[in-house]
């Protein structure tokens, strides 16, 4: 199973240095690219989902990310455990 990046291609860092699309910081985006195992990516994705909940304002992300997963023919299940 492949896990795509949580990035949804908005990339505007207007909310406390977090992207208004996915909630990640620039460092977090770079970190995800360096992860090599499925388990690391799942844990990171769950961290981002929790971060979105904590920060708020990212309710649109889940629908856009789900479409991204469907486009790549991947299962979208929350949580990603």
Phi and psi restraints in degrees (value plus and minus 20) as a CYANA .aco file:
   2 UNK   PHI    -119.3   -79.3
   2 UNK   PSI     125.0   165.0
   3 UNK   PHI    -139.8   -99.8
   3 UNK   PSI      93.4   133.4
   4 UNK   PHI     -92.4   -52.4
   4 UNK   PSI     140.1   180.1
   5 UNK   PHI     -78.0   -38.0
   5 UNK   PSI     124.7   164.7
   6 UNK   PHI     -87.1   -47.1
   6 UNK   PSI     -31.5     8.5
   7 UNK   PHI     -83.1   -43.1
   7 UNK   PSI     113.8   153.8
   8 UNK   PHI    -134.9   -94.9
   8 UNK   PSI       3.8    43.8
   9 UNK   PHI      44.1    84.1
   9 UNK   PSI      17.2    57.2
  10 UNK   PHI    -117.0   -77.0
  10 UNK   PSI     -71.7   -31.7
  11 UNK   PHI      30.8    70.8
  11 UNK   PSI      34.9    74.9
  12 UNK   PHI    -146.2  -106.2
  12 UNK   PSI      96.0   136.0
  13 UNK   PHI    -115.5   -75.5
  13 UNK   PSI      50.6    90.6
  14 UNK   PHI    -127.4   -87.4
  14 UNK   PSI     -24.5    15.5
  15 UNK   PHI    -138.1   -98.1
  15 UNK   PSI      69.6   109.6
  16 UNK   PHI      33.7    73.7
  16 UNK   PSI      24.5    64.5
  17 UNK   PHI      45.3    85.3
  17 UNK   PSI      -3.2    36.8
  18 UNK   PHI    -130.3   -90.3
  18 UNK   PSI     124.5   164.5
  19 UNK   PHI     -84.6   -44.6
  19 UNK   PSI     117.3   157.3
  20 UNK   PHI     -94.7   -54.7
  20 UNK   PSI     -30.1     9.9
  21 UNK   PHI    -110.8   -70.8
  21 UNK   PSI     -67.4   -27.4
  22 UNK   PHI    -141.1  -101.1
  22 UNK   PSI     -29.5    10.5
  23 UNK   PHI      63.1   103.1
  23 UNK   PSI     -23.1    16.9
  24 UNK   PHI    -100.3   -60.3
  24 UNK   PSI     131.5   171.5
  25 UNK   PHI    -106.9   -66.9
  25 UNK   PSI     149.5   189.5
  26 UNK   PHI     -80.3   -40.3
  26 UNK   PSI     -59.0   -19.0
  27 UNK   PHI     -84.8   -44.8
  27 UNK   PSI     -61.2   -21.2
  28 UNK   PHI     -84.4   -44.4
  28 UNK   PSI     -58.5   -18.5
  29 UNK   PHI     -83.0   -43.0
  29 UNK   PSI     -62.0   -22.0
  30 UNK   PHI     -86.2   -46.2
  30 UNK   PSI     -57.7   -17.7
  31 UNK   PHI     -82.8   -42.8
  31 UNK   PSI     -64.5   -24.5
  32 UNK   PHI     -79.0   -39.0
  32 UNK   PSI     -60.2   -20.2
  33 UNK   PHI     -82.6   -42.6
  33 UNK   PSI     -46.2    -6.2
  34 UNK   PHI    -107.8   -67.8
  34 UNK   PSI     -31.9     8.1
  35 UNK   PHI     -90.3   -50.3
  35 UNK   PSI     117.4   157.4
  36 UNK   PHI    -132.3   -92.3
  36 UNK   PSI     -46.0    -6.0
  37 UNK   PHI    -121.7   -81.7
  37 UNK   PSI     135.3   175.3
  38 UNK   PHI     -80.1   -40.1
  38 UNK   PSI     -62.4   -22.4
  39 UNK   PHI     -82.8   -42.8
  39 UNK   PSI     -60.7   -20.7
  40 UNK   PHI     -82.1   -42.1
  40 UNK   PSI     -62.7   -22.7
  41 UNK   PHI     -87.3   -47.3
  41 UNK   PSI     -60.1   -20.1
  42 UNK   PHI     -82.1   -42.1
  42 UNK   PSI     -66.0   -26.0
  43 UNK   PHI     -82.9   -42.9
  43 UNK   PSI     -61.3   -21.3
  44 UNK   PHI     -84.3   -44.3
  44 UNK   PSI     -63.6   -23.6
  45 UNK   PHI     -82.8   -42.8
  45 UNK   PSI     -61.4   -21.4
  46 UNK   PHI     -83.8   -43.8
  46 UNK   PSI     -57.3   -17.3
  47 UNK   PHI     -81.3   -41.3
  47 UNK   PSI     -63.9   -23.9
  48 UNK   PHI     -84.5   -44.5
  48 UNK   PSI     -60.4   -20.4
  49 UNK   PHI     -82.2   -42.2
  49 UNK   PSI     -63.4   -23.4
  50 UNK   PHI     -84.8   -44.8
  50 UNK   PSI     -58.6   -18.6
  51 UNK   PHI     -83.0   -43.0
  51 UNK   PSI     -61.0   -21.0
  52 UNK   PHI     -82.6   -42.6
  52 UNK   PSI     -60.5   -20.5
  53 UNK   PHI     -83.0   -43.0
  53 UNK   PSI     -63.5   -23.5
  54 UNK   PHI     -85.7   -45.7
  54 UNK   PSI     -64.3   -24.3
  55 UNK   PHI     -98.2   -58.2
  55 UNK   PSI     -47.1    -7.1
  56 UNK   PHI      53.4    93.4
  56 UNK   PSI     159.6   199.6
  57 UNK   PHI      48.0    88.0
  57 UNK   PSI      -4.9    35.1
  58 UNK   PHI    -142.5  -102.5
  58 UNK   PSI      10.8    50.8
  59 UNK   PHI     -84.3   -44.3
  59 UNK   PSI     -47.7    -7.7
  60 UNK   PHI     -91.3   -51.3
  60 UNK   PSI     -43.8    -3.8
  61 UNK   PHI     -77.6   -37.6
  61 UNK   PSI     -65.9   -25.9
  62 UNK   PHI     -77.9   -37.9
  62 UNK   PSI     -64.4   -24.4
  63 UNK   PHI     -85.8   -45.8
  63 UNK   PSI     -62.0   -22.0
  64 UNK   PHI     -87.8   -47.8
  64 UNK   PSI     -61.8   -21.8
  65 UNK   PHI     -85.6   -45.6
  65 UNK   PSI     -59.1   -19.1
  66 UNK   PHI     -80.3   -40.3
  66 UNK   PSI     -63.6   -23.6
  67 UNK   PHI     -82.1   -42.1
  67 UNK   PSI     -58.7   -18.7
  68 UNK   PHI     -81.5   -41.5
  68 UNK   PSI     -63.2   -23.2
  69 UNK   PHI     -85.9   -45.9
  69 UNK   PSI     -62.0   -22.0
  70 UNK   PHI     -83.9   -43.9
  70 UNK   PSI     -62.1   -22.1
  71 UNK   PHI     -79.9   -39.9
  71 UNK   PSI     -56.2   -16.2
  72 UNK   PHI    -109.4   -69.4
  72 UNK   PSI     -11.5    28.5
  73 UNK   PHI      38.7    78.7
  73 UNK   PSI      26.0    66.0
  74 UNK   PHI    -138.2   -98.2
  74 UNK   PSI     132.4   172.4
  75 UNK   PHI     -95.2   -55.2
  75 UNK   PSI     117.8   157.8
  76 UNK   PHI    -132.8   -92.8
  76 UNK   PSI      90.2   130.2
  77 UNK   PHI    -151.9  -111.9
  77 UNK   PSI     113.6   153.6
  78 UNK   PHI    -136.9   -96.9
  78 UNK   PSI     112.1   152.1
  79 UNK   PHI     -96.2   -56.2
  79 UNK   PSI     145.5   185.5
  80 UNK   PHI    -114.2   -74.2
  80 UNK   PSI      36.4    76.4
